[in-house]
Every structure is written in C-alpha cells, then in structure tokens.
Amino acid sequence: MSDKQYSRRTILQKSLQLCSALLGLGFLSGCGQGDSAEQAEEEAKHVSPVDSCDDLSGVSPSEVDKREVYGYVEESPYPDNVCSNCNLYIPPAEGSECGGCVLFEGPVFASGYCDYWEPVA
Ligand code: SF4
C-alpha cells in the first residue's frame, strides 16, 4: 500500500514538474515575442530618413507654397544641376539625408532642383 501511495505521489510530483516546465516555456516564448515586437518598433524609429525628405508636416503652408512658386521638384530634370551642387543648398545635418535651401524652409532632396538653381561660386 505504501509503495502504491509513493507511486501516486511520484506521479503527481512529476506531473506538476512537467506542467511547470511547460508553463515556463510558454512564458519564455511569450516574453521573446514581446522583445521582438519592441525591437522591431525601436528599429522602425531608426529607418533611414531618406524617405522623410518629402515630409512637410512641420512646414508652414506659406513655405510649402514657395516650393511651388520656385518650381522645386524632388528629382532634377537636369542631371548636372541638382540641389546638392547648388550655391543655395544647405547640406544635411550629420545623420540626416535631407538638406535644405536658403529660399524656403523644410527638407530638400539632394537630387532636387528649382528654377533658381545656381552653380556653386
Ligand atoms: Fe535646390 Fe533651388 Fe534651393 Fe538650389 S535654390 S538648393 S536648386 S531648391
């Protein structure tokens, strides 16, 4: 009888250990997924800012209008005349891909162009 009780106790203990182990694995894998989501979110914040050169969300409407008045385009139709070799171009700040222009506020594509392009003096 004692052997049989010991056997039941052993089975019960082993079952509890197995359940604990399985729950632990499930918890750990759940934590891993959380870390991956947080990591992906963090990486998204550090995406290359190349695509943000056309983000004018922080630019006033009057400054946005100037771009149109000056004929600014993101891709110059003249390969040798682009914003990056224009005398009025403001080079990008360190860590940024977008430059600026002395004629209007907001980000400017290095490959851009407008009617006021002038060669570097
Ligand atoms: Fe570009 Fe025109 Fe400004 Fe020159 S003046 S940097 S071409 S937008």
Backbone and ligand atoms as CSV (ligand in chain L), in Angstrom:
chain,resi,resn,atom,element,x,y,z
A,1,MET,N,N,0.830,-1.197,0.000
A,1,MET,CA,C,0.000,0.000,0.000
A,1,MET,C,C,0.864,1.247,0.000
A,2,SER,N,N,1.884,1.206,0.817
A,2,SER,CA,C,2.789,2.334,0.894
A,2,SER,C,C,3.482,2.583,-0.441
A,3,ASP,N,N,3.873,1.502,-1.110
A,3,ASP,CA,C,4.515,1.639,-2.416
A,3,ASP,C,C,3.572,2.290,-3.410
A,4,LYS,N,N,2.294,1.894,-3.338
A,4,LYS,CA,C,1.309,2.435,-4.262
A,4,LYS,C,C,1.096,3.935,-4.024
A,5,GLN,N,N,1.057,4.354,-2.712
A,5,GLN,CA,C,0.904,5.777,-2.396
A,5,GLN,C,C,2.131,6.556,-2.881
A,6,TYR,N,N,3.300,5.971,-2.655
A,6,TYR,CA,C,4.534,6.625,-3.109
A,6,TYR,C,C,4.513,6.804,-4.618
A,7,SER,N,N,4.025,5.791,-5.254
A,7,SER,CA,C,3.944,5.845,-6.695
A,7,SER,C,C,2.995,6.959,-7.148
A,8,ARG,N,N,1.857,7.068,-6.494
A,8,ARG,CA,C,0.919,8.154,-6.848
A,8,ARG,C,C,1.548,9.517,-6.575
A,9,ARG,N,N,2.231,9.605,-5.422
A,9,ARG,CA,C,2.890,10.868,-5.071
A,9,ARG,C,C,3.946,11.229,-6.113
A,10,THR,N,N,4.706,10.232,-6.509
A,10,THR,CA,C,5.746,10.462,-7.502
A,10,THR,C,C,5.140,10.928,-8.821
A,11,ILE,N,N,4.062,10.243,-9.205
A,11,ILE,CA,C,3.396,10.631,-10.460
A,11,ILE,C,C,2.862,12.054,-10.363
A,12,LEU,N,N,2.258,12.365,-9.215
A,12,LEU,CA,C,1.725,13.717,-9.034
A,12,LEU,C,C,2.844,14.764,-9.085
A,13,GLN,N,N,3.959,14.473,-8.417
A,13,GLN,CA,C,5.082,15.425,-8.418
A,13,GLN,C,C,5.637,15.606,-9.834
A,14,LYS,N,N,5.792,14.483,-10.529
A,14,LYS,CA,C,6.328,14.566,-11.894
A,14,LYS,C,C,5.383,15.355,-12.797
A,15,SER,N,N,4.077,15.121,-12.590
A,15,SER,CA,C,3.103,15.848,-13.402
A,15,SER,C,C,3.190,17.346,-13.131
A,16,LEU,N,N,3.300,17.704,-11.856
A,16,LEU,CA,C,3.414,19.126,-11.520
A,16,LEU,C,C,4.698,19.725,-12.089
A,17,GLN,N,N,5.775,18.981,-12.040
A,17,GLN,CA,C,7.039,19.472,-12.597
A,17,GLN,C,C,6.920,19.684,-14.107
A,18,LEU,N,N,6.264,18.717,-14.758
A,18,LEU,CA,C,6.088,18.824,-16.210
A,18,LEU,C,C,5.231,20.038,-16.567
A,19,CYS,N,N,4.131,20.223,-15.812
A,19,CYS,CA,C,3.266,21.384,-16.077
A,19,CYS,C,C,4.030,22.689,-15.859
A,20,SER,N,N,4.812,22.716,-14.782
A,20,SER,CA,C,5.593,23.926,-14.505
A,20,SER,C,C,6.573,24.208,-15.631
A,21,ALA,N,N,7.215,23.148,-16.100
A,21,ALA,CA,C,8.189,23.317,-17.171
A,21,ALA,C,C,7.506,23.820,-18.435
A,22,LEU,N,N,6.345,23.249,-18.772
A,22,LEU,CA,C,5.630,23.674,-19.980
A,22,LEU,C,C,5.143,25.115,-19.855
A,23,LEU,N,N,4.633,25.473,-18.673
A,23,LEU,CA,C,4.205,26.849,-18.468
A,23,LEU,C,C,5.382,27.802,-18.573
A,24,GLY,N,N,6.524,27.376,-18.037
A,24,GLY,CA,C,7.728,28.207,-18.111
A,24,GLY,C,C,8.151,28.422,-19.542
A,25,LEU,N,N,8.102,27.387,-20.362
A,25,LEU,CA,C,8.473,27.520,-21.772
A,25,LEU,C,C,7.517,28.470,-22.489
A,26,GLY,N,N,6.232,28.314,-22.187
A,26,GLY,CA,C,5.243,29.192,-22.816
A,26,GLY,C,C,5.463,30.632,-22.411
A,27,PHE,N,N,5.778,30.852,-21.145
A,27,PHE,CA,C,6.028,32.209,-20.657
A,27,PHE,C,C,7.242,32.807,-21.332
A,28,LEU,N,N,8.308,31.992,-21.433
A,28,LEU,CA,C,9.527,32.497,-22.039
A,28,LEU,C,C,9.327,32.825,-23.509
A,29,SER,N,N,8.606,31.944,-24.216
A,29,SER,CA,C,8.392,32.242,-25.635
A,29,SER,C,C,7.533,33.478,-25.800
A,30,GLY,N,N,6.589,33.685,-24.879
A,30,GLY,CA,C,5.772,34.890,-24.926
A,30,GLY,C,C,6.617,36.123,-24.695
A,31,CYS,N,N,7.543,36.024,-23.748
A,31,CYS,CA,C,8.435,37.155,-23.484
A,31,CYS,C,C,9.304,37.427,-24.697
A,32,GLY,N,N,9.749,36.377,-25.363
A,32,GLY,CA,C,10.582,36.552,-26.538
A,32,GLY,C,C,9.844,37.306,-27.622
A,33,GLN,N,N,8.547,36.999,-27.792
A,33,GLN,CA,C,7.779,37.696,-28.808
A,33,GLN,C,C,7.630,39.164,-28.454
A,34,GLY,N,N,7.465,39.435,-27.171
A,34,GLY,CA,C,7.352,40.826,-26.759
A,34,GLY,C,C,8.628,41.582,-27.062
A,35,ASP,N,N,9.758,40.936,-26.807
A,35,ASP,CA,C,11.032,41.590,-27.089
A,35,ASP,C,C,11.166,41.852,-28.583
A,36,SER,N,N,10.738,40.890,-29.410
A,36,SER,CA,C,10.849,41.074,-30.857
A,36,SER,C,C,9.995,42.248,-31.318
A,37,ALA,N,N,8.794,42.361,-30.785
A,37,ALA,CA,C,7.915,43.465,-31.171
A,37,ALA,C,C,8.523,44.793,-30.748
A,38,GLU,N,N,9.057,44.825,-29.534
A,38,GLU,CA,C,9.683,46.067,-29.074
A,38,GLU,C,C,10.911,46.393,-29.910
A,39,GLN,N,N,11.662,45.341,-30.253
A,39,GLN,CA,C,12.866,45.555,-31.059
A,39,GLN,C,C,12.489,46.084,-32.448
A,40,ALA,N,N,11.455,45.499,-33.049
A,40,ALA,CA,C,11.017,45.945,-34.374
A,40,ALA,C,C,10.540,47.394,-34.317
A,41,GLU,N,N,9.833,47.729,-33.239
A,41,GLU,CA,C,9.345,49.103,-33.091
A,41,GLU,C,C,10.514,50.075,-32.956
A,42,GLU,N,N,11.520,49.652,-32.186
A,42,GLU,CA,C,12.697,50.507,-31.994
A,42,GLU,C,C,13.450,50.680,-33.311
A,43,GLU,N,N,13.557,49.584,-34.085
A,43,GLU,CA,C,14.255,49.664,-35.365
A,43,GLU,C,C,13.518,50.580,-36.341
A,44,ALA,N,N,12.186,50.556,-36.268
A,44,ALA,CA,C,11.397,51.405,-37.170
A,44,ALA,C,C,11.679,52.879,-36.933
A,45,LYS,N,N,12.051,53.215,-35.691
A,45,LYS,CA,C,12.356,54.613,-35.388
A,45,LYS,C,C,13.662,55.052,-36.035
A,46,HIS,N,N,14.512,54.060,-36.353
A,46,HIS,CA,C,15.822,54.397,-36.900
A,46,HIS,C,C,15.930,54.089,-38.388
A,47,VAL,N,N,14.805,54.022,-39.067
A,47,VAL,CA,C,14.813,53.798,-40.501
A,47,VAL,C,C,15.482,54.993,-41.170
A,48,SER,N,N,16.175,54.714,-42.236
A,48,SER,CA,C,16.863,55.789,-42.938
A,48,SER,C,C,15.895,56.920,-43.247
A,49,PRO,N,N,16.294,58.146,-42.984
A,49,PRO,CA,C,15.394,59.271,-43.175
A,49,PRO,C,C,15.267,59.715,-44.629
A,50,VAL,N,N,15.807,58.933,-45.588
A,50,VAL,CA,C,15.758,59.312,-46.995
A,50,VAL,C,C,14.333,59.630,-47.415
A,51,ASP,N,N,13.385,58.778,-47.010
A,51,ASP,CA,C,12.005,58.970,-47.425
A,51,ASP,C,C,11.352,60.166,-46.746
A,52,SER,N,N,11.962,60.705,-45.704
A,52,SER,CA,C,11.323,61.798,-44.988
A,52,SER,C,C,11.640,63.157,-45.610
A,53,CYS,N,N,12.438,63.199,-46.679
A,53,CYS,CA,C,12.744,64.484,-47.315
A,53,CYS,C,C,11.504,65.105,-47.946
A,54,ASP,N,N,10.471,64.324,-48.117
A,54,ASP,CA,C,9.227,64.906,-48.626
A,54,ASP,C,C,8.178,65.051,-47.519
A,55,ASP,N,N,8.629,64.921,-46.278
A,55,ASP,CA,C,7.719,65.107,-45.148
A,55,ASP,C,C,7.659,66.590,-44.801
A,56,LEU,N,N,6.568,67.214,-45.154
A,56,LEU,CA,C,6.415,68.650,-44.923
A,56,LEU,C,C,5.463,68.931,-43.772
A,57,SER,N,N,5.283,67.940,-42.915
A,57,SER,CA,C,4.305,68.084,-41.830
A,57,SER,C,C,4.656,69.222,-40.868
A,58,GLY,N,N,5.941,69.554,-40.731
A,58,GLY,CA,C,6.309,70.633,-39.818
A,58,GLY,C,C,6.557,71.962,-40.509
A,59,VAL,N,N,6.181,72.045,-41.776
A,59,VAL,CA,C,6.456,73.255,-42.560
A,59,VAL,C,C,5.155,74.035,-42.746
A,60,SER,N,N,5.228,75.342,-42.588
A,60,SER,CA,C,4.021,76.171,-42.711
A,60,SER,C,C,3.528,76.171,-44.162
A,61,PRO,N,N,2.229,76.359,-44.359
A,61,PRO,CA,C,1.668,76.368,-45.718
A,61,PRO,C,C,2.323,77.402,-46.634
A,62,SER,N,N,2.671,78.574,-46.092
A,62,SER,CA,C,3.291,79.603,-46.950
A,62,SER,C,C,4.663,79.138,-47.435
A,63,GLU,N,N,5.396,78.402,-46.594
A,63,GLU,CA,C,6.708,77.893,-47.002
A,63,GLU,C,C,6.552,76.755,-48.011
A,64,VAL,N,N,5.508,75.980,-47.839
A,64,VAL,CA,C,5.232,74.904,-48.810
A,64,VAL,C,C,4.898,75.522,-50.167
A,65,ASP,N,N,4.140,76.615,-50.138
A,65,ASP,CA,C,3.778,77.296,-51.387
A,65,ASP,C,C,5.007,77.809,-52.137
A,66,LYS,N,N,6.005,78.261,-51.380
A,66,LYS,CA,C,7.222,78.772,-52.021
A,66,LYS,C,C,7.857,77.713,-52.908
A,67,ARG,N,N,7.813,76.473,-52.476
A,67,ARG,CA,C,8.402,75.393,-53.275
A,67,ARG,C,C,7.784,75.366,-54.670
A,68,GLU,N,N,6.473,75.540,-54.673
A,68,GLU,CA,C,5.771,75.500,-55.959
A,68,GLU,C,C,6.103,76.735,-56.797
A,69,VAL,N,N,6.135,77.891,-56.142
A,69,VAL,CA,C,6.436,79.131,-56.844
A,69,VAL,C,C,7.819,79.066,-57.489
A,70,TYR,N,N,8.779,78.472,-56.767
A,70,TYR,CA,C,10.151,78.389,-57.279
A,70,TYR,C,C,10.346,77.203,-58.227
A,71,GLY,N,N,9.321,76.395,-58.392
A,71,GLY,CA,C,9.417,75.251,-59.300
A,71,GLY,C,C,10.251,74.099,-58.756
A,72,TYR,N,N,10.250,73.958,-57.444
A,72,TYR,CA,C,11.044,72.876,-56.838
A,72,TYR,C,C,10.468,71.507,-57.195
A,73,VAL,N,N,11.361,70.607,-57.568
A,73,VAL,CA,C,10.996,69.205,-57.807
A,73,VAL,C,C,12.003,68.321,-57.072
A,74,GLU,N,N,11.569,67.133,-56.697
A,74,GLU,CA,C,12.427,66.230,-55.920
A,74,GLU,C,C,13.521,65.597,-56.773
A,75,GLU,N,N,13.287,65.458,-58.057
A,75,GLU,CA,C,14.275,64.893,-58.980
A,75,GLU,C,C,14.524,65.894,-60.092
A,76,SER,N,N,15.746,66.346,-60.180
A,76,SER,CA,C,16.072,67.340,-61.199
A,76,SER,C,C,15.957,66.744,-62.604
A,77,PRO,N,N,15.401,67.520,-63.537
A,77,PRO,CA,C,15.373,67.067,-64.930
A,77,PRO,C,C,16.738,67.258,-65.600
A,78,TYR,N,N,17.645,67.927,-64.906
A,78,TYR,CA,C,18.983,68.190,-65.445
A,78,TYR,C,C,20.011,67.481,-64.558
A,79,PRO,N,N,20.560,66.375,-65.022
A,79,PRO,CA,C,21.455,65.566,-64.181
A,79,PRO,C,C,22.627,66.337,-63.582
A,80,ASP,N,N,23.102,67.357,-64.277
A,80,ASP,CA,C,24.261,68.107,-63.767
A,80,ASP,C,C,23.868,69.281,-62.871
A,81,ASN,N,N,22.585,69.571,-62.816
A,81,ASN,CA,C,22.112,70.681,-61.994
A,81,ASN,C,C,21.140,70.142,-60.940
A,82,VAL,N,N,21.645,69.912,-59.770
A,82,VAL,CA,C,20.820,69.381,-58.677
A,82,VAL,C,C,21.049,70.226,-57.433
A,83,CYS,N,N,20.169,70.082,-56.487
A,83,CYS,CA,C,20.286,70.888,-55.267
A,83,CYS,C,C,21.659,70.725,-54.603
A,84,SER,N,N,22.171,69.495,-54.594
A,84,SER,CA,C,23.427,69.268,-53.860
A,84,SER,C,C,24.610,70.025,-54.461
A,85,ASN,N,N,24.501,70.479,-55.708
A,85,ASN,CA,C,25.595,71.294,-56.252
A,85,ASN,C,C,25.123,72.718,-56.573
A,86,CYS,N,N,24.100,73.125,-55.853
A,86,CYS,CA,C,23.573,74.484,-55.999
A,86,CYS,C,C,24.181,75.370,-54.908
A,87,ASN,N,N,24.416,76.594,-55.253
A,87,ASN,CA,C,25.008,77.541,-54.305
A,87,ASN,C,C,24.079,77.859,-53.134
A,88,LEU,N,N,22.790,77.621,-53.304
A,88,LEU,CA,C,21.822,77.953,-52.258
A,88,LEU,C,C,21.440,76.755,-51.391
A,89,TYR,N,N,22.100,75.646,-51.636
A,89,TYR,CA,C,21.791,74.405,-50.918
A,89,TYR,C,C,22.421,74.426,-49.532
A,90,ILE,N,N,21.669,73.942,-48.563
A,90,ILE,CA,C,22.172,73.780,-47.199
A,90,ILE,C,C,22.413,72.288,-46.987
A,91,PRO,N,N,23.658,71.871,-46.813
A,91,PRO,CA,C,23.952,70.431,-46.669
A,91,PRO,C,C,23.216,69.826,-45.476
A,92,PRO,N,N,22.959,68.519,-45.540
A,92,PRO,CA,C,22.253,67.849,-44.437
A,92,PRO,C,C,23.040,67.919,-43.138
A,93,ALA,N,N,22.311,67.974,-42.052
A,93,ALA,CA,C,22.944,67.872,-40.745
A,93,ALA,C,C,23.485,66.455,-40.592
A,94,GLU,N,N,24.435,66.283,-39.710
A,94,GLU,CA,C,25.032,64.960,-39.511
A,94,GLU,C,C,23.942,63.943,-39.133
A,95,GLY,N,N,23.950,62.818,-39.817
A,95,GLY,CA,C,22.964,61.769,-39.544
A,95,GLY,C,C,21.679,61.931,-40.322
A,96,SER,N,N,21.571,62.986,-41.123
A,96,SER,CA,C,20.363,63.206,-41.918
A,96,SER,C,C,20.689,63.082,-43.407
A,97,GLU,N,N,19.712,62.697,-44.175
A,97,GLU,CA,C,19.876,62.587,-45.622
A,97,GLU,C,C,19.302,63.809,-46.332
A,98,CYS,N,N,18.542,64.611,-45.609
A,98,CYS,CA,C,17.847,65.740,-46.222
A,98,CYS,C,C,18.605,67.037,-45.977
A,99,GLY,N,N,18.796,67.769,-47.037
A,99,GLY,CA,C,19.396,69.085,-46.910
A,99,GLY,C,C,18.316,70.133,-46.791
A,100,GLY,N,N,18.680,71.372,-47.091
A,100,GLY,CA,C,17.737,72.465,-47.048
A,100,GLY,C,C,18.080,73.466,-48.138
A,101,CYS,N,N,17.333,74.538,-48.176
A,101,CYS,CA,C,17.555,75.585,-49.174
A,101,CYS,C,C,17.376,76.931,-48.483
A,102,VAL,N,N,18.178,77.908,-48.887
A,102,VAL,CA,C,18.065,79.228,-48.263
A,102,VAL,C,C,16.788,79.945,-48.707
A,103,LEU,N,N,16.143,79.468,-49.762
A,103,LEU,CA,C,14.952,80.143,-50.280
A,103,LEU,C,C,13.662,79.777,-49.547
A,104,PHE,N,N,13.626,78.603,-48.927
A,104,PHE,CA,C,12.408,78.187,-48.227
A,104,PHE,C,C,12.758,77.181,-47.145
A,105,GLU,N,N,11.825,77.014,-46.220
A,105,GLU,CA,C,12.040,76.104,-45.095
A,105,GLU,C,C,11.646,74.673,-45.458
A,106,GLY,N,N,12.208,73.755,-44.718
A,106,GLY,CA,C,11.835,72.355,-44.871
A,106,GLY,C,C,12.906,71.545,-45.569
A,107,PRO,N,N,12.732,70.226,-45.535
A,107,PRO,CA,C,13.722,69.323,-46.115
A,107,PRO,C,C,13.783,69.393,-47.629
A,108,VAL,N,N,14.986,69.189,-48.146
A,108,VAL,CA,C,15.211,69.251,-49.593
A,108,VAL,C,C,15.988,68.008,-50.020
A,109,PHE,N,N,15.563,67.418,-51.103
A,109,PHE,CA,C,16.290,66.280,-51.673
A,109,PHE,C,C,17.585,66.778,-52.328
A,110,ALA,N,N,18.673,66.063,-52.099
A,110,ALA,CA,C,19.939,66.402,-52.750
A,110,ALA,C,C,19.783,66.318,-54.267
A,111,SER,N,N,18.886,65.473,-54.718
A,111,SER,CA,C,18.651,65.279,-56.150
A,111,SER,C,C,17.631,66.259,-56.721
A,112,GLY,N,N,17.159,67.187,-55.888
A,112,GLY,CA,C,16.117,68.118,-56.316
A,112,GLY,C,C,16.625,69.231,-57.218
A,113,TYR,N,N,15.721,70.120,-57.536
A,113,TYR,CA,C,16.048,71.222,-58.443
A,113,TYR,C,C,14.918,72.250,-58.380
A,114,CYS,N,N,15.266,73.502,-58.678
A,114,CYS,CA,C,14.230,74.523,-58.866
A,114,CYS,C,C,14.727,75.539,-59.876
A,115,ASP,N,N,13.852,76.489,-60.222
A,115,ASP,CA,C,14.170,77.483,-61.247
A,115,ASP,C,C,15.298,78.424,-60.822
A,116,TYR,N,N,15.641,78.413,-59.536
A,116,TYR,CA,C,16.659,79.337,-59.039
A,116,TYR,C,C,18.012,78.654,-58.834
A,117,TRP,N,N,18.177,77.491,-59.420
A,117,TRP,CA,C,19.457,76.782,-59.273
A,117,TRP,C,C,20.580,77.687,-59.770
A,118,GLU,N,N,21.652,77.742,-59.017
A,118,GLU,CA,C,22.821,78.486,-59.459
A,118,GLU,C,C,24.077,77.719,-59.054
A,119,PRO,N,N,25.094,77.714,-59.892
A,119,PRO,CA,C,26.300,76.933,-59.598
A,119,PRO,C,C,27.005,77.462,-58.352
A,120,VAL,N,N,27.690,76.554,-57.697
A,120,VAL,CA,C,28.464,76.937,-56.503
A,120,VAL,C,C,29.529,77.939,-56.945
A,121,ALA,N,N,29.616,79.034,-56.223
A,121,ALA,CA,C,30.555,80.105,-56.589
A,121,ALA,C,C,32.007,79.665,-56.383
L,1,SF4,FE1,FE,17.616,73.344,-54.786
L,1,SF4,FE2,FE,16.581,75.522,-55.946
L,1,SF4,FE3,FE,17.304,75.604,-53.402
L,1,SF4,FE4,FE,19.156,75.463,-55.311
L,1,SF4,S1,S,17.762,77.146,-54.997
L,1,SF4,S2,S,19.095,74.285,-53.385
L,1,SF4,S3,S,18.135,74.167,-56.799
L,1,SF4,S4,S,15.703,74.322,-54.263
